[in-house]
Amino acid sequence: MFMKEPENEQTEFTRKRYNTVSTIYDLMEWPVEQLWYKKWRQKLWQKVTGPKVLEIGVGTGKNIPYYPKNVELTGIDLSPGMLKRAKKLLPKLINDSVTFCEMDAQQMEFPDDTFDEVVATFVFCSVPDPILGLKEALRVTKPYGRLHLLEHMKPEQSFLASIMESLDAPIHFLSGVHIARQTVANVRKAGWDIDKVQDLTAKGIFKNIEATKPH
Ligand SMILES: C[S@@+](CC[C@H](N)C(=O)[O-])C[C@H]1O[C@@H](n2cnc3c(N)ncnc32)[C@H](O)[C@@H]1O
């Protein structure tokens, strides 16, 4: 039933799933946002100094309150439904240095070496080809530029990992999210030098990953 679709169909599927959930996304995420995400976002953004910053997978704009002042921020997302909600929050910011646009992280329209820092929170669980997306992130980052991620992924503990593997396909079918990705390995495979991996919860399901683009 849960057959692997060709790449462009998977991208279209992901776009549609997020368009569908966009109106209830903030409500769905409210408990985890209060319990965990808020404090993790705050900590992550405190380390971002830019000056040119790319946020991949802006979603409904949950990171907007934490954007540092004095950076030029470009945000992209695959889903116009999610992006529409994020854009509604922008006029509240007296900040014309933030630009949001619809774009696929697997195929970005930016030239090589454009950004000083790239941020993505809970995004590479949904990008259909995460290694391709992470390679694109590397391409558009300047040499020695930095990547900051918050992600959930498959834990090392084998029993839990096998449960998550077996639930991955149905959960993806319903929500567009993969729960059994190996994001630390994917970051490395894409060519980034990993500086830090911090477990944020028990079993290492949620992690903060920091990496640098080698010269
Ligand atoms: C789980 S939501 C996270 C949203 C936001 N970053 C947050 O922290 O709440 C994942 C987001 O990634 C976006 N996304 C998935 N695949 C993408 C791709 N290939 N390119 C750009 N955005 C993508 C989805 O549209 C969605 O808005």
The ligand as an ORCA input file, in Angstrom:
! r2SCAN-3c Opt
* xyz 0 1
  C       7.318     20.067     10.220
  S       7.209     21.539      9.291
  C       8.315     22.592     10.205
  C       8.040     24.054      9.972
  C       8.938     25.025     10.769
  N      10.313     24.939     10.370
  C       8.799     24.824     12.255
  O       9.822     24.710     12.926
  O       7.661     24.811     12.749
  C       8.172     21.121      7.851
  C       8.168     22.228      6.804
  O       9.136     21.862      5.790
  C       8.590     22.223      4.537
  N       9.242     21.417      3.491
  C       9.162     20.082      3.281
  N       9.854     19.728      2.189
  C      10.400     20.863      1.703
  C      11.229     21.153      0.582
  N      11.610     20.195     -0.265
  N      11.596     22.434      0.376
  C      11.202     23.428      1.217
  N      10.413     23.211      2.282
  C      10.015     21.959      2.538
  C       7.104     21.902      4.682
  O       6.318     22.536      3.706
  C       6.829     22.403      6.098
  O       6.439     23.747      6.121
*
